[in-house]
Amino acid sequence: MESMSVSSSTFGDILDQLSLSTLRYHWQTVLTSTVVFAIIYEISRIFSPVLFPKTFQFFKGYNGPNWHIHVVSTIHCLVVVLGSFFIFADNSLNEDRVFGYVRWAADIYSISCGYFLWDTIIAVYFYKYQGISMVFHGIASFSVFIFSFRPFVNYYGAIFLMYELSTIFLNFHWFMDKLGWTGSKIQLVNGVVLLLTFLGARIVFGTYMSLSSSSSAASRGSIPHLNMNNNNYYVDNNTRIHGNTSDYDGRY
């Protein structure tokens, strides 16, 4: 028990040094999510050829794995986009948009971290087909969400989750091509929705929230470093974290 306590303390100290202090509460969710997405990939490998035999009979080489990757991507997008709406509706995060922390919201970011960790591994494995750019994309996306565990911009981080709204319809467009629905009315409707969600979520709302986040961050100064000591957690600007609930109260 003592050795486990020492190991836990050492791990926490490392996270403190990396300024990722709240990750101590979420690393399990990150790793679990990575495993779950790997399982979803395997489930798609088993059931997709059974559900869509006419499509899979023409698949060769990377076509099959690419289908399964799109299945995992779509499920991730559906989960985190739904989560982004709840994050934007959270009063405590809205009150402190820069340093606010709520445990359940951080778990949603953990899911995305887990997904992009899986995505990076997949990109490395299928490097010959995806190219080095997808490896860097996975690493960059993972890095963006890992910063939420400082904690930092947990409110505004939801906009990056909402970006995936257009990815859902982009994936649907891809699936329709593979199912032989290219040029169909349903693909046309999906294309219109894809364009609207891309412009709405990424260009209009994304630009507005990015400017808002920059303004909020500038008004609050530098990112505080969390010093964790027993159950009373403080940051260097005297902001307190409640140790028992693990809910970071970022208000001054």
C-alpha positions in Angstrom: 0.0 0.0 0.0 2.8 2.4 0.9 4.6 1.7 -2.4 1.4 2.4 -4.3 1.0 5.6 -2.5 4.5 6.7 -3.3 4.0 5.8 -7.0 0.8 7.7 -7.1 2.5 10.7 -5.5 5.4 10.5 -8.0 2.9 10.3 -10.9 1.1 13.3 -9.5 4.4 15.3 -9.1 5.2 14.5 -12.8 1.9 15.8 -13.9 2.4 19.0 -11.7 5.7 19.6 -13.4 4.0 19.2 -16.8 1.3 21.6 -15.7 -1.3 18.9 -16.3 -2.4 18.6 -12.7 -6.1 17.6 -13.2 -5.0 14.8 -15.6 -4.5 12.7 -12.4 -8.3 12.4 -12.3 -8.8 11.5 -15.9 -5.9 9.5 -17.3 -7.9 6.3 -16.7 -10.7 7.7 -18.9 -8.1 8.6 -21.6 -6.7 5.1 -21.7 -10.1 3.4 -21.4 -11.4 5.5 -24.3 -8.4 4.4 -26.4 -9.2 0.8 -25.7 -13.0 1.3 -26.4 -12.3 2.9 -29.7 -10.0 0.0 -30.6 -12.8 -2.4 -29.7 -15.3 -0.5 -31.8 -12.8 -0.9 -34.7 -12.7 -4.6 -34.2 -16.5 -4.8 -33.9 -16.8 -3.0 -37.2 -14.4 -5.5 -38.8 -16.7 -8.3 -37.7 -20.1 -6.9 -38.5 -19.7 -4.4 -41.3 -18.9 -7.0 -44.0 -22.1 -8.9 -42.8 -24.3 -5.8 -42.9 -22.9 -4.5 -46.2 -21.8 -7.6 -48.2 -22.3 -6.0 -51.6 -20.0 -3.1 -50.7 -17.3 -5.2 -49.0 -17.1 -7.7 -51.9 -15.4 -5.0 -53.9 -13.0 -3.8 -51.2 -9.4 -4.4 -51.5 -6.3 -3.5 -49.5 -6.9 -0.5 -47.3 -10.6 0.0 -48.3 -11.8 -2.3 -45.4 -9.7 -0.7 -42.7 -10.6 2.8 -44.0 -14.3 1.9 -43.5 -13.7 0.8 -40.0 -11.7 3.9 -39.2 -14.6 6.0 -40.5 -17.0 4.1 -38.2 -14.9 4.9 -35.2 -14.5 8.5 -36.2 -18.3 8.9 -36.6 -19.0 7.4 -33.2 -16.4 9.7 -31.6 -17.9 12.7 -33.3 -21.4 11.9 -32.2 -20.3 11.5 -28.6 -18.2 14.7 -28.3 -20.5 16.9 -30.3 -23.3 16.0 -27.9 -20.9 16.7 -25.0 -20.0 20.1 -26.4 -23.5 21.3 -26.0 -23.6 20.4 -22.4 -20.3 22.1 -21.8 -21.5 25.3 -23.3 -24.6 25.1 -21.1 -22.7 24.6 -17.9 -23.0 27.6 -15.6 -19.8 27.1 -13.6 -17.7 26.9 -16.8 -19.5 29.9 -18.2 -18.6 31.9 -15.1 -14.9 31.2 -15.5 -14.3 30.5 -19.2 -10.5 30.5 -18.9 -9.6 28.5 -15.7 -12.9 26.9 -14.9 -12.9 23.1 -14.3 -15.7 20.6 -14.0 -14.9 17.0 -13.7 -17.5 15.6 -16.1 -16.6 18.1 -18.7 -12.9 17.1 -18.4 -14.0 13.5 -18.9 -15.4 14.5 -22.3 -12.1 16.0 -23.3 -10.5 12.7 -22.0 -12.6 10.8 -24.5 -11.2 12.9 -27.3 -7.7 12.5 -26.0 -8.3 8.7 -26.0 -9.6 8.9 -29.5 -6.7 10.9 -30.9 -4.3 8.6 -29.1 -5.9 5.7 -30.9 -6.0 7.7 -34.2 -2.3 8.4 -34.0 -1.5 4.7 -33.4 -3.7 3.8 -36.4 -2.1 6.5 -38.5 1.4 5.1 -37.7 0.2 1.5 -38.4 -1.3 2.5 -41.8 1.4 5.1 -42.6 1.8 3.7 -46.1 -1.8 4.6 -46.9 -2.4 7.6 -44.8 0.9 9.4 -45.0 2.9 11.3 -42.4 0.4 14.2 -42.4 -2.2 12.0 -40.6 0.3 11.0 -37.9 1.0 14.7 -37.2 -2.7 15.4 -37.3 -3.3 12.9 -34.6 -0.4 14.2 -32.4 -1.5 17.8 -32.9 -5.1 17.0 -32.0 -4.1 15.0 -28.9 -1.9 17.9 -27.8 -4.7 20.4 -28.1 -7.0 18.5 -25.8 -4.4 17.5 -23.3 -3.9 21.2 -22.4 -7.4 21.2 -21.0 -6.0 19.4 -18.0 -3.9 22.4 -16.8 -6.9 23.2 -16.5 -7.3 25.8 -19.2 -10.2 27.0 -21.4 -12.4 24.0 -20.6 -15.4 26.2 -21.7 -13.9 27.3 -25.0 -12.4 23.9 -25.7 -16.0 22.8 -26.5 -15.7 24.7 -29.8 -13.0 22.2 -30.9 -15.4 19.4 -30.1 -18.2 21.1 -32.0 -15.9 21.3 -35.1 -16.6 17.6 -35.4 -20.2 18.3 -36.3 -19.3 18.8 -39.9 -17.1 15.7 -39.8 -20.2 13.6 -39.1 -21.7 14.6 -42.4 -18.4 14.4 -44.2 -18.2 10.7 -43.0 -21.8 10.1 -44.1 -20.9 11.5 -47.6 -17.9 9.0 -47.7 -20.1 6.1 -46.6 -22.7 7.0 -49.3 -20.0 6.9 -52.0 -18.9 3.4 -50.8 -22.5 2.2 -50.7 -23.1 3.3 -54.3 -25.3 6.3 -53.4 -23.1 8.8 -55.2 -25.3 11.5 -56.7 -28.4 10.4 -54.9 -30.9 12.8 -53.4 -30.0 11.8 -49.9 -26.3 12.5 -50.6 -27.3 15.9 -52.0 -29.2 16.7 -48.9 -26.3 15.5 -46.8 -24.0 17.6 -48.8 -26.0 20.7 -48.1 -26.1 19.9 -44.4 -22.3 19.3 -44.5 -21.7 22.7 -46.1 -24.0 24.5 -43.6 -22.4 22.8 -40.5 -18.9 23.5 -41.8 -19.7 27.2 -42.3 -21.7 27.4 -39.1 -19.6 25.4 -36.7 -16.1 26.0 -38.0 -16.1 29.3 -39.8 -18.8 31.5 -38.2 -19.2 30.2 -34.7 -15.6 28.9 -34.5 -14.1 32.3 -35.5 -16.3 34.1 -33.0 -15.5 31.8 -30.1 -11.8 31.8 -31.0 -11.7 35.6 -30.8 -13.8 35.5 -27.6 -11.4 33.0 -26.0 -8.4 35.1 -26.9 -10.0 38.1 -25.3 -11.0 36.2 -22.2 -7.5 34.7 -21.8 -5.8 38.0 -22.3 -8.0 39.6 -19.6 -7.1 36.9 -17.1 -3.3 36.9 -17.6 -1.0 33.9 -17.7 -2.0 30.3 -17.0 -1.7 29.5 -13.3 0.4 26.5 -12.2 -1.3 24.1 -9.9 0.5 23.0 -6.7 -1.2 19.9 -5.3 -0.7 19.3 -1.6 -2.8 16.6 0.2 -6.5 17.6 -0.1 -6.0 21.4 -0.3 -5.0 22.4 -3.8 -3.9 25.9 -4.7 -2.6 27.7 -7.8 -0.1 30.5 -7.7 -2.7 33.2 -8.0 -4.5 32.0 -4.8 -7.3 30.3 -6.8 -8.4 27.2 -4.9 -9.2 23.7 -6.1 -11.5 21.6 -3.8 -9.6 18.4 -3.3 -12.5 16.1 -2.3 -14.8 17.0 -5.2 -11.9 17.6 -7.7 -14.0 20.4 -9.1 -11.7 23.3 -9.9 -13.1 26.6 -8.8 -11.2 29.0 -11.1 -12.8 32.2 -9.9 -10.6 34.7 -8.2 
